[in-house]
């Protein structure tokens, strides 16, 4: 009487093992050919040149936006822009190091941007950060992963995680302008000197790079 029960268990076990094996096969990354790997390495450095250009431009742009905010009487917004500009510069320097480690020449960048009203600048910033968060950096990360370039992957990861936070800061500020509640804005910002992570209060260690808060850059 117990035999059918045992057979059922064995059949179930076989089905389970086959299912797990199939799922594991689906999860395995596609093995690249030698040419595909070389192409990914080449494309990775090209992407880092583009990322470096973007971060250098953002550094200068946000510095200019800070001056514009001060002119319009938005001191705390100017403070945020100063902190974000410093963070973008850290990303630029990280990207530059990656390019140099690959024995490539870092391109000379001439930043190009337009300074509008602070409200318009913030709206443009939100769109720009959203593009980097959802499109540019994810694509770059995927190619860096295919190339097996760990240092590039790390530099890009620091950048995309920070851009997500910057977008949230800009959205909050624009919302405060629209609701006339700018008095609620933070008066101090901290930027991790290693990864650019940006805070309004300094934790003991950076949540991205585990850098000690003594190495944070303070803006107030």
C-alpha positions in Angstrom: 0.0 0.0 0.0 2.9 2.4 0.5 4.5 1.8 -2.9 2.3 4.2 -4.9 2.9 6.9 -2.3 6.7 6.4 -2.6 6.5 6.5 -6.4 4.5 9.8 -6.2 7.2 11.3 -4.1 9.9 10.2 -6.5 8.1 11.6 -9.5 7.5 14.9 -7.7 11.2 15.0 -6.7 12.3 14.4 -10.3 10.0 17.1 -11.6 11.3 19.5 -9.0 14.9 18.8 -9.8 14.3 19.2 -13.6 12.5 22.5 -13.0 15.3 23.9 -10.8 17.9 22.8 -13.4 15.9 24.6 -16.2 15.6 27.8 -14.1 19.3 27.7 -13.3 20.0 27.4 -17.0 17.9 30.5 -17.6 19.7 32.4 -15.0 23.2 31.6 -16.4 24.7 34.6 -18.2 25.3 34.2 -21.9 28.9 33.2 -22.6 30.5 35.8 -24.9 32.8 35.0 -27.8 36.3 36.4 -27.7 35.3 39.0 -30.3 32.2 40.0 -28.3 34.4 40.4 -25.1 36.9 42.6 -26.9 34.1 44.7 -28.4 32.6 45.1 -24.9 35.9 46.3 -23.5 36.3 48.8 -26.3 32.7 50.0 -25.9 33.2 50.3 -22.2 36.0 52.8 -22.5 34.0 54.7 -25.1 31.1 54.8 -22.6 33.4 56.0 -19.9 34.5 58.9 -22.1 30.9 59.9 -22.5 30.2 59.5 -18.8 33.2 61.6 -18.0 32.1 64.3 -20.3 28.6 64.3 -18.7 30.0 64.6 -15.2 32.4 67.3 -16.1 29.6 69.3 -17.8 27.3 68.6 -14.8 30.0 69.9 -12.4 30.3 73.2 -14.2 26.5 73.5 -14.9 25.5 73.0 -11.3 28.1 75.5 -10.1 26.6 78.1 -12.5 23.1 77.1 -11.3 24.2 77.7 -7.7 25.2 81.3 -8.6 21.9 81.8 -10.4 20.0 80.6 -7.3 21.9 83.0 -5.1 21.1 85.8 -7.4 17.4 85.0 -7.1 17.6 84.8 -3.3 17.5 81.0 -3.0 20.5 80.5 -0.7 19.6 76.9 0.4 19.0 75.9 -3.2 22.4 77.4 -4.1 23.8 75.2 -1.3 22.3 72.1 -2.7 23.8 72.9 -6.1 27.2 73.4 -4.6 27.0 69.9 -3.0 25.7 68.3 -6.1 28.4 69.9 -8.2 31.1 68.5 -5.9 29.5 65.1 -6.1 29.5 65.2 -9.9 33.2 66.2 -9.9 34.0 63.2 -7.8 32.2 61.0 -10.3 34.2 62.7 -13.1 37.5 62.0 -11.4 36.5 58.4 -10.8 35.6 58.0 -14.4 38.9 59.7 -15.4 40.9 57.2 -13.4 39.2 54.3 -15.1 40.0 55.7 -18.5 43.6 56.3 -17.6 43.9 52.8 -16.1 42.8 51.5 -19.5 45.8 53.4 -21.0 43.5 55.7 -22.9 43.7 59.4 -23.3 41.0 61.4 -21.4 39.3 63.8 -23.8 39.4 67.5 -23.1 35.9 68.7 -22.3 34.4 72.1 -22.9 31.2 72.1 -20.9 28.1 73.4 -22.8 24.9 74.3 -21.0 22.3 77.1 -20.6 21.4 78.9 -17.4 17.7 79.7 -17.1 15.7 80.6 -14.0 16.2 78.4 -11.0 12.7 76.9 -11.4 13.5 76.0 -15.0 16.9 74.8 -14.2 15.5 72.4 -11.6 12.9 71.0 -14.1 15.7 70.4 -16.6 17.9 68.8 -13.9 15.1 66.3 -13.0 14.9 65.2 -16.6 18.6 64.9 -16.9 19.1 62.9 -13.8 16.2 60.6 -14.8 17.9 59.9 -18.1 21.1 59.0 -16.4 19.3 56.8 -13.8 17.0 54.9 -16.2 18.8 54.9 -19.5 22.4 55.9 -19.8 24.1 54.4 -16.7 22.1 51.1 -16.8 23.3 50.6 -20.4 26.8 51.4 -19.5 26.7 49.0 -16.6 25.5 46.2 -18.7 28.4 46.5 -21.2 30.9 46.9 -18.4 29.6 43.7 -16.9 30.0 41.9 -20.2 33.5 43.2 -20.4 34.3 41.9 -16.9 35.6 45.4 -16.0 35.1 45.6 -12.3 36.6 49.0 -11.6 34.4 50.5 -14.3 31.4 48.8 -12.9 32.2 50.2 -9.5 32.7 53.8 -10.8 29.4 53.6 -12.7 27.5 52.1 -9.7 28.7 55.0 -7.5 27.4 57.5 -10.1 24.0 56.0 -10.8 23.2 55.5 -7.1 24.1 59.1 -6.4 22.1 60.4 -9.4 19.0 58.7 -8.0 19.4 60.7 -4.8 20.1 64.0 -6.7 16.9 63.6 -8.6 14.9 63.2 -5.4 16.6 66.3 -4.0 15.7 68.3 -7.1 12.1 67.1 -7.0 11.7 68.1 -3.4 13.1 71.6 -4.0 11.0 72.2 -7.1 7.9 71.0 -5.1 8.9 73.4 -2.3 9.2 76.3 -4.8 5.7 75.5 -6.2 4.2 75.3 -2.7 6.1 78.3 -1.2 7.7 76.1 1.6 11.4 76.7 0.9 12.0 77.4 4.6 11.9 73.6 5.1 14.9 73.0 2.9 18.1 71.6 4.6 20.8 74.1 5.5 23.6 71.6 5.4 24.8 68.9 3.0 27.5 66.3 3.1 29.2 64.7 0.2 31.3 61.5 0.4 34.7 62.2 -1.0 35.1 58.7 -2.5 31.8 58.0 -4.3 29.9 61.4 -4.3 27.0 60.1 -2.2 25.1 63.1 -0.9 23.4 63.5 2.5 21.6 66.1 4.6 22.8 64.4 7.8 26.1 62.5 8.0 26.0 58.8 8.9 29.0 57.2 10.6 29.9 55.6 7.3 28.9 56.2 3.7 26.1 53.8 2.6 27.7 53.2 -0.8 31.5 53.2 -0.2 31.7 52.7 3.6 33.9 55.8 3.8 34.2 57.3 7.3 32.2 60.5 7.7 35.4 62.3 8.7 36.2 62.2 5.0 32.9 63.8 3.9 32.8 67.3 2.4 30.5 69.6 4.3 28.4 72.4 2.7 26.5 74.9 4.9 
